[in-house]
Every structure is written in C-alpha cells, then in structure tokens.
Amino acid sequence: MEMNKPLALVTGGASGMGLATVERLARDGFAVVMVDRVEALAVEETGRLQGLGLDVQSRIVDLTDEAAVRRMVQELPPITALVNNAGVFDERKFMEVTSDDFRRAYEINMIAAATLTQEAVRRMPDGGRIVNIASRAYVGARNHPHYVASKAAIVGYTRASAMELAPRGILVNAIAPGLIDTPLLRALTPERMAAQLALQPTGKAGRPEDIARAVSFLVSPDMGFITGQVLFVDGGKSLGGTTS
Ligand SMILES: NC(=O)c1ccc[n+]([C@@H]2O[C@H](COP(=O)([O-])OP(=O)(O)OC[C@H]3O[C@@H](n4cnc5c(N)ncnc54)[C@H](O)[C@@H]3O)[C@@H](O)[C@H]2O)c1
C-alpha cells in the first residue's frame, strides 16, 4: 500500500458492484482495501487487480463481527473514503418473513455499516467521504420486507451521519441501485427476475460499473457540496412507470 495515496476501503469488495468499485477507485488514484468474508474470491480478485498494476489489498473479515471490524480499522492507516457496500438479499413473502430474517438483514445491511463508520471516522481526515449502498427498494418493493426495511434504515443512518460529520467536512451520501447484474441476483427465481426486468423503463439491468462510476463521483475531492443525499442509479425504475 503506497503511503502517499489516500486510502479507500470498500466492503463486499470481492464481488459484484463492490469489486467494480475497488477497481474504479484504484484507477482514480486511491490505495484500496477490499473487505470481504469470502477468502478465495478476495484473494483471487486482489491478485488479478494487482496484476493490472493497481494498488489493491484485501482483508478477510465477517463484517458482523464487531470486534474484528474495529481491530481491522485500527490496524489500517486513516481511511479517506469509506464505501459501505456489503449486503445480503433474499426473498420472503410478507406473511412468512421471521424476526430472524429481519435480524440477519439488519446485521449486515445496517449495523455493520454503522460500526465501521464509527470506527473509521475516529481517524478519518477532515474532508473525508462516505458512501452507503442502499437500494432502490427502500422506497418500496414486494417479497422482501426485511431487506426493504434494512435499506430504509441505512438511508436514515446516512442522513444522521451527514449531519454529525458535516462540521469536519466529511460528506456522507447513499446510492440506491436498481436492478444490477451481479451474483446477488441469484436469489431471484427466473420468474421473479423476469418480473423485475419488466419494471425497468430501460428494459435491462444495470452493470456493476454503473454503480462504481457513481461512487467515484461521490468520493471525489471535487465533489464538495452534496451530503445526506440518495442518488438513484436505477435506469429510471424509481420513476414508477413500466415499460408499457
Ligand atoms: N444487485 C442488485 O441488483 C442490487 C440492487 C440494489 C442494491 N444492491 C446492494 O448492493 C450491495 C452489493 O451487492 P452486489 O449486488 O454487488 O452483491 P454481491 O453478492 O455480488 O456482493 C456482495 C459482497 O458482500 C460480501 N458480504 C456479504 N456479507 C458479508 C459479511 N457479513 N462480511 C463480509 N462480507 C460480506 C459478499 O461476500 C459479497 O462478496 C449490497 O448492499 C446490495 O444489497 C444490489
């Protein structure tokens, strides 16, 4: 890790939009640490990106392990750009979802991000940046109430963090991705995937790079006057129309 570069940390960085974000931020000039719990994938992708000459390292941590998260941050140089991206998604019918489903979703989609944020901002330089990956679903969706609620919670936490950290010039924003073509969508049956695609005004899912671009903008030092906002990157799904 080159010490003269600002450090970016991306959670869930071994797959999907997190992985695309790791590569994007490394190309932007950050030293990047990807954090993931899947060691084989993290090691393989870190090696591939290092092979491209990019300044990328990995840390294998289960982000729901609070002590391990705090220790990891304390052992790193100060983090300038934090991207809370790791998350889990599964479908449960409204009348079948359990309190454990809610706890599981909240543990990673909300509480892990708050723990990491709290530890990171202790030493984050003034003017740092935080991006939380929420979901378009936070404004409403069927068949995953626990996920929707956890993503609405991270939007609330984004706004609270933006208020708390503004005096230090730390800007905190959320991205609400729509349907993005990543391994996470394996949780959808083919029928549910077709139903989701039918709701896309553009008729297609987005790419992980579409999210990486938006993160790159929100963590850029040139972006100096947006905080506490939610940027929808969803091919127009939040407009509420359908393709017909
Ligand atoms: N793909 C979509 O359509 C979509 C839409 C809206 C929001 N999102 C959100 O985007 C984010 C990234 O999703 P993705 O589609 O790239 O998914 P993905 O499954 O490809 O990647 C998520 C990564 O997070 C890691 N992770 C999960 N739990 C972890 C934990 N406890 N500790 C450490 N790492 C953990 C996984 O190992 C995985 O590498 C998630 O927060 C997801 O909810 C995705």
The ligand as an SDF file (V2000), in Angstrom:
LIG
                    3D

 44 48  0  0  0  0  0  0  0  0999 V2000
  -27.5150   -6.3480   -7.4170 N   0  0  0  0  0  0  0  0  0  0  0  0
  -28.5660   -5.5710   -7.2650 C   0  0  0  0  0  0  0  0  0  0  0  0
  -29.4940   -5.5830   -8.1030 O   0  0  0  0  0  0  0  0  0  0  0  0
  -28.6550   -4.6340   -6.0930 C   0  0  0  0  0  0  0  0  0  0  0  0
  -29.6840   -3.6810   -6.1020 C   0  0  0  0  0  0  0  0  0  0  0  0
  -29.7760   -2.7840   -5.0490 C   0  0  0  0  0  0  0  0  0  0  0  0
  -28.8550   -2.8130   -4.0150 C   0  0  0  0  0  0  0  0  0  0  0  0
  -27.8680   -3.7530   -4.0110 N   0  0  0  0  0  0  0  0  0  0  0  0
  -26.9200   -3.7030   -2.8950 C   0  0  0  0  0  0  0  0  0  0  0  0
  -25.6160   -3.5450   -3.4160 O   0  0  0  0  0  0  0  0  0  0  0  0
  -24.6630   -4.0940   -2.5000 C   0  0  0  0  0  0  0  0  0  0  0  0
  -23.7010   -5.0030   -3.2580 C   0  0  0  0  0  0  0  0  0  0  0  0
  -24.4380   -6.0370   -3.8400 O   0  0  0  0  0  0  0  0  0  0  0  0
  -23.9840   -6.9050   -5.1090 P   0  0  0  0  0  0  0  0  0  0  0  0
  -25.1810   -6.9910   -5.9780 O   0  0  0  0  0  0  0  0  0  0  0  0
  -22.7100   -6.4210   -5.6560 O   0  0  0  0  0  0  0  0  0  0  0  0
  -23.8530   -8.3340   -4.3540 O   0  0  0  0  0  0  0  0  0  0  0  0
  -22.7510   -9.4940   -4.3250 P   0  0  0  0  0  0  0  0  0  0  0  0
  -23.4400  -10.6100   -3.6220 O   0  0  0  0  0  0  0  0  0  0  0  0
  -22.1830   -9.7140   -5.6890 O   0  0  0  0  0  0  0  0  0  0  0  0
  -21.6000   -8.8740   -3.3960 O   0  0  0  0  0  0  0  0  0  0  0  0
  -21.7870   -8.6640   -2.0270 C   0  0  0  0  0  0  0  0  0  0  0  0
  -20.4700   -8.9640   -1.3250 C   0  0  0  0  0  0  0  0  0  0  0  0
  -20.6460   -8.6820    0.0730 O   0  0  0  0  0  0  0  0  0  0  0  0
  -19.9900   -9.6950    0.7950 C   0  0  0  0  0  0  0  0  0  0  0  0
  -20.5620   -9.8330    2.1320 N   0  0  0  0  0  0  0  0  0  0  0  0
  -21.8510  -10.1130    2.4410 C   0  0  0  0  0  0  0  0  0  0  0  0
  -21.9900  -10.2280    3.7640 N   0  0  0  0  0  0  0  0  0  0  0  0
  -20.7590  -10.0230    4.3140 C   0  0  0  0  0  0  0  0  0  0  0  0
  -20.2490  -10.0220    5.6340 C   0  0  0  0  0  0  0  0  0  0  0  0
  -21.0390  -10.3020    6.6980 N   0  0  0  0  0  0  0  0  0  0  0  0
  -18.9360   -9.7590    5.8210 N   0  0  0  0  0  0  0  0  0  0  0  0
  -18.1160   -9.5080    4.7770 C   0  0  0  0  0  0  0  0  0  0  0  0
  -18.5410   -9.5050    3.5010 N   0  0  0  0  0  0  0  0  0  0  0  0
  -19.8430   -9.7620    3.2620 C   0  0  0  0  0  0  0  0  0  0  0  0
  -20.1970  -10.9590   -0.0240 C   0  0  0  0  0  0  0  0  0  0  0  0
  -19.2700  -11.9740    0.3050 O   0  0  0  0  0  0  0  0  0  0  0  0
  -20.0540  -10.4410   -1.4460 C   0  0  0  0  0  0  0  0  0  0  0  0
  -18.7160  -10.5420   -1.9040 O   0  0  0  0  0  0  0  0  0  0  0  0
  -25.4910   -4.7970   -1.4130 C   0  0  0  0  0  0  0  0  0  0  0  0
  -25.5780   -3.9400   -0.2890 O   0  0  0  0  0  0  0  0  0  0  0  0
  -26.8380   -4.9550   -2.0490 C   0  0  0  0  0  0  0  0  0  0  0  0
  -27.8800   -5.0200   -1.1080 O   0  0  0  0  0  0  0  0  0  0  0  0
  -27.7470   -4.6630   -5.0320 C   0  0  0  0  0  0  0  0  0  0  0  0
  1  2  1  0
  2  3  2  0
  2  4  1  0
  4  5  1  0
  4 44  2  0
  5  6  2  0
  6  7  1  0
  7  8  2  0
  8  9  1  0
  8 44  1  0
  9 10  1  0
  9 42  1  0
 10 11  1  0
 11 12  1  0
 11 40  1  0
 12 13  1  0
 13 14  1  0
 14 15  2  0
 14 16  1  0
 14 17  1  0
 17 18  1  0
 18 19  2  0
 18 20  1  0
 18 21  1  0
 21 22  1  0
 22 23  1  0
 23 24  1  0
 23 38  1  0
 24 25  1  0
 25 26  1  0
 25 36  1  0
 26 27  1  0
 26 35  1  0
 27 28  2  0
 28 29  1  0
 29 30  1  0
 29 35  2  0
 30 31  1  0
 30 32  2  0
 32 33  1  0
 33 34  2  0
 34 35  1  0
 36 37  1  0
 36 38  1  0
 38 39  1  0
 40 41  1  0
 40 42  1  0
 42 43  1  0
M  CHG  2   8   1  16  -1
M  END
$$$$
